[in-house]
Amino acid sequence: MSSILVINASGSESRVALIENGQISEFYLERNKEKGIVGNIYKGRVVRVLPGMQAAFVDIGLDKAAFLYVSDVYYDPDFSDQQFELTEGEHPEHEGVPDEYAAAMAPAGEEEEEGAAAPAANGDARKAEAKPSKAEQQQKAREKKEAQKKEVNIQDLLKEGQEVIVQVAKDPIGTKGARITSHISIPGRHLVFMPTVDHVGISRRIENEKERRRLREIVDALRPPGTGFIVRTVADGVPAEKLQADARFLIHIWNEIGRKKDKLGAPALLHPDLDIVLRATRDLFSADVEKLVIDDRAEYERIMRFVQATDPALASHVEYYDGEDPIFDAYGIEHEIQRAQSRKVWLKSGGYIIIDQAEALVAIDVNSGRYVGKKSLEETITKINIEAAKEIVYQLRLRNIGGIIIIDFIDMDKAQNRDKVFKALQEALGRDKAKTNVLKISELGLVEMTRKRVRESIGRMLNESCPYCEGRGTVKSKTTVAYEIFREIRRESSAFREQLIVVNCHPEVARLLQGEERDALRFLMDKHNKTIQVKPQQHYHIEQFDLYGKQEKKGERQQQQGGQQRRDGKRDEKREEKRGGGQQQAQQRQEREGRGEKREEREGRQERREERERREDRAAAAPAAPPSEAPQAAAPFPTVPEHRNGASAAEVTASTAEPAAAAGAEASKAGGEPPGQA
């Protein structure tokens, strides 16, 4: 199986995608300001014990208190003080930590220390111990565990103010705080150390029984009494020396946590897990992965040190990407991430699935879409359901969806077809690393399943609730808000002593109230004997409105009443037109309006004519200036007044020529030239 691990760490967030056979099988996202806390180990303080829920809230230094179930409580007051050893005579303060691990965990730029020894333990040394035999110690530990399995109450195990060592099992999701457990697990490259569990587990992906027995014998000989290990898939074929070094390092981490616990007060962080880059390298990068590609030089060098320390054979498979295109674009990952944020996902056949993520569960609906099939309806439906089953698992892994999941397949009549779809779903889930539990398809075509949810889904990490609709996806219609305003007016009108009620609302609602609903508004005004004024507010939400009383001024009241009367008159005229037959009354109204316009035009012409005549009379009555006082100047060109009263052009000319002739005669007597001839 061809796999590529692609890491984008060149910005303010780190993204990891594992591509298997051209599809994204795993996707992780972590922002520098919002780093996950799963795997971190804290010293916390119990702030509240809830006997009714058999749980407790523990303060670990976060904004919200963490949640601890009674089943996650490990009750052993002396446990955190224990110091585990691999061999007789070794003590925590003198334990040698393998230099390769120290180098891998060191920040970039620090040099590796040389000469640090990594003493190994063997079975003969354990047999020579003077302490009680290992079998006796394990039997004692098992008896202690069995005693704990009896029914216990949370109030018997924890008290308010008590300090406990816990590990985060789930990040805070939505409004819920982090979920924690006192069953600590410390993961390494090949092993996972469980200091509170007396058990050895082998990864189910290691199928060879001979290899499983070999690994169990090696780990069983390494683990201290009362503790446990889980052998990871990457340990398949790994020599005993590497497993031993891994176990020593994990035990050393736990002993360091115990020493920090005594020095720090609660709440405090005792041990942080690796960041997403090294965590992905540790958990996902194995011999099955063809190559690891990363686009940040500093992170590339840090990964190289980590790989050379844990599995040098994989160092040649690490590559630094320096292409021009963003690394996720170059590998086609960005497009798939955008597709994973869509509510509707199309299938290759033409069908589609709808994914709705709610608070309590995730509902997935399968639809035939554009696919019509070829032979029979049952065959068409079965083919779509099988394709949808594979795509659903792919989307669950890509989106990191967990919790309760309900899948609504298209109804199938034949039981054998339902079995085919269920088998396809199980095969697809077999490649999922998250723990799942699936029930068979019901008669209604429903599948109920659960998937372990550790971190927030990608959709909720990349998106946020709409601030306008507050995540509902819908808002009240304008009509609904308008009717709510009417009901509020009926409810509160009697409480207002003022004559004027002002309604502030969104402009769209105001337009509706002043338009289609104006009759209803007028009815309320008449019924309650109030004046209602609607004021649009640009900054209001579509669902927001308020009412308040205002003392109405006399002038404003008269003006509003006059305007309302005019509007009522026009509305009555239009109503009469509709009621009386329409066209004839409309024609009469147009004729009345036409006669009014003509009358206004005649009155305007009469006023202009009278004004011109008054100007001419004033000009004729003015005395002529003496020759010595005013220089001779050209007389202005005589203007011809409009003959709007029916006078002919000749009459108008004669009437204007008489004053001019008289002026010329007077000028001749004075020895000058007549006006207009200069």
Secondary structure in CASP SS format (residue, H / E / C, confidence):
PFRMAT SS
TARGET T0000
AUTHOR 0000-0000-0000
METHOD secondary structure of the structure
MODEL  1
M C 1.00
S C 1.00
S E 1.00
I E 1.00
L E 1.00
V E 1.00
I E 1.00
N E 1.00
A C 1.00
S C 1.00
G C 1.00
S C 1.00
E E 1.00
S E 1.00
R E 1.00
V E 1.00
A E 1.00
L E 1.00
I E 1.00
E E 1.00
N C 1.00
G C 1.00
Q E 1.00
I E 1.00
S E 1.00
E E 1.00
F E 1.00
Y E 1.00
L E 1.00
E E 1.00
R E 1.00
N C 1.00
K C 1.00
E E 1.00
K C 1.00
G C 1.00
I C 1.00
V C 1.00
G C 1.00
N C 1.00
I E 1.00
Y E 1.00
K E 1.00
G E 1.00
R E 1.00
V E 1.00
V E 1.00
R E 1.00
V E 1.00
L E 1.00
P C 1.00
G C 1.00
M C 1.00
Q C 1.00
A E 1.00
A E 1.00
F E 1.00
V E 1.00
D E 1.00
I C 1.00
G C 1.00
L C 1.00
D C 1.00
K C 1.00
A C 1.00
A E 1.00
F E 1.00
L E 1.00
Y E 1.00
V H 1.00
S H 1.00
D H 1.00
V C 1.00
Y C 1.00
Y C 1.00
D C 1.00
P C 1.00
D C 1.00
F H 1.00
S H 1.00
D H 1.00
Q C 1.00
Q C 1.00
F C 1.00
E C 1.00
L C 1.00
T C 1.00
E C 1.00
G C 1.00
E C 1.00
H C 1.00
P H 1.00
E H 1.00
H H 1.00
E C 1.00
G C 1.00
V C 1.00
P C 1.00
D H 1.00
E H 1.00
Y H 1.00
A H 1.00
A H 1.00
A H 1.00
M H 1.00
A C 1.00
P C 1.00
A C 1.00
G C 1.00
E C 1.00
E C 1.00
E C 1.00
E C 1.00
E C 1.00
G C 1.00
A C 1.00
A C 1.00
A C 1.00
P C 1.00
A C 1.00
A C 1.00
N C 1.00
G H 1.00
D H 1.00
A H 1.00
R H 1.00
K H 1.00
A C 1.00
E C 1.00
A C 1.00
K C 1.00
P C 1.00
S C 1.00
K H 1.00
A H 1.00
E H 1.00
Q H 1.00
Q H 1.00
Q H 1.00
K H 1.00
A H 1.00
R H 1.00
E H 1.00
K H 1.00
K H 1.00
E H 1.00
A H 1.00
Q H 1.00
K H 1.00
K C 1.00
E C 1.00
V C 1.00
N C 1.00
I H 1.00
Q H 1.00
D H 1.00
L H 1.00
L C 1.00
K C 1.00
E C 1.00
G C 1.00
Q C 1.00
E E 1.00
V E 1.00
I E 1.00
V E 1.00
Q E 1.00
V E 1.00
A E 1.00
K E 1.00
D C 1.00
P C 1.00
I C 1.00
G C 1.00
T C 1.00
K C 1.00
G C 1.00
A C 1.00
R E 1.00
I E 1.00
T E 1.00
S C 1.00
H C 1.00
I C 1.00
S C 1.00
I E 1.00
P E 1.00
G C 1.00
R C 1.00
H C 1.00
L E 1.00
V E 1.00
F E 1.00
M E 1.00
P C 1.00
T C 1.00
V C 1.00
D C 1.00
H C 1.00
V E 1.00
G E 1.00
I E 1.00
S C 1.00
R C 1.00
R C 1.00
I C 1.00
E C 1.00
N C 1.00
E H 1.00
K H 1.00
E H 1.00
R H 1.00
R H 1.00
R H 1.00
L H 1.00
R H 1.00
E H 1.00
I H 1.00
V H 1.00
D H 1.00
A H 1.00
L H 1.00
R C 1.00
P C 1.00
P C 1.00
G C 1.00
T C 1.00
G E 1.00
F E 1.00
I E 1.00
V E 1.00
R C 1.00
T H 1.00
V H 1.00
A H 1.00
D C 1.00
G C 1.00
V C 1.00
P C 1.00
A H 1.00
E H 1.00
K H 1.00
L H 1.00
Q H 1.00
A H 1.00
D H 1.00
A H 1.00
R H 1.00
F H 1.00
L H 1.00
I H 1.00
H H 1.00
I H 1.00
W H 1.00
N H 1.00
E H 1.00
I H 1.00
G H 1.00
R H 1.00
K H 1.00
K H 1.00
D H 1.00
K H 1.00
L C 1.00
G C 1.00
A C 1.00
P C 1.00
A E 1.00
L E 1.00
L E 1.00
H E 1.00
P C 1.00
D C 1.00
L C 1.00
D C 1.00
I H 1.00
V H 1.00
L H 1.00
R H 1.00
A H 1.00
T H 1.00
R H 1.00
D H 1.00
L H 1.00
F C 1.00
S C 1.00
A C 1.00
D C 1.00
V C 1.00
E C 1.00
K E 1.00
L E 1.00
V E 1.00
I E 1.00
D C 1.00
D C 1.00
R H 1.00
A H 1.00
E H 1.00
Y H 1.00
E H 1.00
R H 1.00
I H 1.00
M H 1.00
R H 1.00
F H 1.00
V H 1.00
Q H 1.00
A H 1.00
T H 1.00
D C 1.00
P H 1.00
A H 1.00
L H 1.00
A H 1.00
S H 1.00
H H 1.00
V E 1.00
E E 1.00
Y E 1.00
Y C 1.00
D C 1.00
G C 1.00
E C 1.00
D C 1.00
P C 1.00
I H 1.00
F H 1.00
D H 1.00
A H 1.00
Y C 1.00
G C 1.00
I H 1.00
E H 1.00
H H 1.00
E H 1.00
I H 1.00
Q H 1.00
R H 1.00
A H 1.00
Q C 1.00
S C 1.00
R C 1.00
K E 1.00
V E 1.00
W E 1.00
L C 1.00
K C 1.00
S C 1.00
G C 1.00
G C 1.00
Y E 1.00
I E 1.00
I E 1.00
I E 1.00
D E 1.00
Q E 1.00
A C 1.00
E C 1.00
A C 1.00
L E 1.00
V E 1.00
A E 1.00
I E 1.00
D E 1.00
V E 1.00
N E 1.00
S C 1.00
G C 1.00
R C 1.00
Y C 1.00
V C 1.00
G C 1.00
K C 1.00
K C 1.00
S C 1.00
L H 1.00
E H 1.00
E H 1.00
T H 1.00
I H 1.00
T H 1.00
K H 1.00
I H 1.00
N H 1.00
I H 1.00
E H 1.00
A H 1.00
A H 1.00
K H 1.00
E H 1.00
I H 1.00
V H 1.00
Y H 1.00
Q H 1.00
L H 1.00
R H 1.00
L H 1.00
R H 1.00
N C 1.00
I C 1.00
G C 1.00
G E 1.00
I E 1.00
I E 1.00
I E 1.00
I E 1.00
D E 1.00
F C 1.00
I C 1.00
D C 1.00
M C 1.00
D C 1.00
K C 1.00
A H 1.00
Q H 1.00
N H 1.00
R H 1.00
D H 1.00
K H 1.00
V H 1.00
F H 1.00
K H 1.00
A H 1.00
L H 1.00
Q H 1.00
E H 1.00
A H 1.00
L H 1.00
G C 1.00
R C 1.00
D C 1.00
K C 1.00
A C 1.00
K C 1.00
T E 1.00
N E 1.00
V E 1.00
L C 1.00
K C 1.00
I C 1.00
S C 1.00
E C 1.00
L C 1.00
G C 1.00
L E 1.00
V E 1.00
E E 1.00
M E 1.00
T E 1.00
R E 1.00
K C 1.00
R C 1.00
V C 1.00
R C 1.00
E C 1.00
S C 1.00
I H 1.00
G H 1.00
R H 1.00
M H 1.00
L H 1.00
N C 1.00
E C 1.00
S C 1.00
C C 1.00
P C 1.00
Y C 1.00
C C 1.00
E C 1.00
G C 1.00
R C 1.00
G C 1.00
T C 1.00
V C 1.00
K C 1.00
S C 1.00
K H 1.00
T H 1.00
T H 1.00
V H 1.00
A H 1.00
Y H 1.00
E H 1.00
I H 1.00
F H 1.00
R H 1.00
E H 1.00
I H 1.00
R H 1.00
R H 1.00
E H 1.00
S H 1.00
S H 1.00
A H 1.00
F C 1.00
R C 1.00
E C 1.00
Q C 1.00
L E 1.00
I E 1.00
V E 1.00
V E 1.00
N E 1.00
C E 1.00
H C 1.00
P H 1.00
E H 1.00
V H 1.00
A H 1.00
R H 1.00
L H 1.00
L H 1.00
Q H 1.00
G C 1.00
E C 1.00
E C 1.00
R H 1.00
D H 1.00
A H 1.00
L H 1.00
R H 1.00
F H 1.00
L H 1.00
M H 1.00
D H 1.00
K H 1.00
H H 1.00
N C 1.00
K C 1.00
T E 1.00
I E 1.00
Q E 1.00
V E 1.00
K E 1.00
P E 1.00
Q C 1.00
Q C 1.00
H C 1.00
Y C 1.00
H C 1.00
I C 1.00
E C 1.00
Q C 1.00
F E 1.00
D E 1.00
L E 1.00
Y E 1.00
G E 1.00
K E 1.00
Q C 1.00
E C 1.00
K C 1.00
K H 1.00
G H 1.00
E H 1.00
R H 1.00
Q H 1.00
Q H 1.00
Q H 1.00
Q H 1.00
G H 1.00
G H 1.00
Q H 1.00
Q H 1.00
R H 1.00
R H 1.00
D H 1.00
G H 1.00
K H 1.00
R H 1.00
D H 1.00
E H 1.00
K H 1.00
R H 1.00
E H 1.00
E H 1.00
K H 1.00
R H 1.00
G H 1.00
G C 1.00
G C 1.00
Q H 1.00
Q H 1.00
Q H 1.00
A H 1.00
Q H 1.00
Q H 1.00
R H 1.00
Q H 1.00
E H 1.00
R H 1.00
E H 1.00
G H 1.00
R H 1.00
G H 1.00
E H 1.00
K H 1.00
R H 1.00
E H 1.00
E H 1.00
R H 1.00
E H 1.00
G H 1.00
R H 1.00
Q H 1.00
E H 1.00
R H 1.00
R H 1.00
E H 1.00
E H 1.00
R H 1.00
E H 1.00
R H 1.00
R H 1.00
E H 1.00
D H 1.00
R H 1.00
A H 1.00
A H 1.00
A H 1.00
A C 1.00
P C 1.00
A C 1.00
A C 1.00
P C 1.00
P C 1.00
S C 1.00
E C 1.00
A C 1.00
P C 1.00
Q C 1.00
A C 1.00
A C 1.00
A C 1.00
P C 1.00
F C 1.00
P C 1.00
T C 1.00
V C 1.00
P C 1.00
E C 1.00
H C 1.00
R C 1.00
N C 1.00
G C 1.00
A C 1.00
S C 1.00
A H 1.00
A H 1.00
E H 1.00
V H 1.00
T H 1.00
A H 1.00
S H 1.00
T H 1.00
A H 1.00
E H 1.00
P H 1.00
A H 1.00
A H 1.00
A H 1.00
A H 1.00
G H 1.00
A H 1.00
E H 1.00
A H 1.00
S H 1.00
K H 1.00
A C 1.00
G C 1.00
G C 1.00
E C 1.00
P C 1.00
P C 1.00
G C 1.00
Q C 1.00
A C 1.00
END
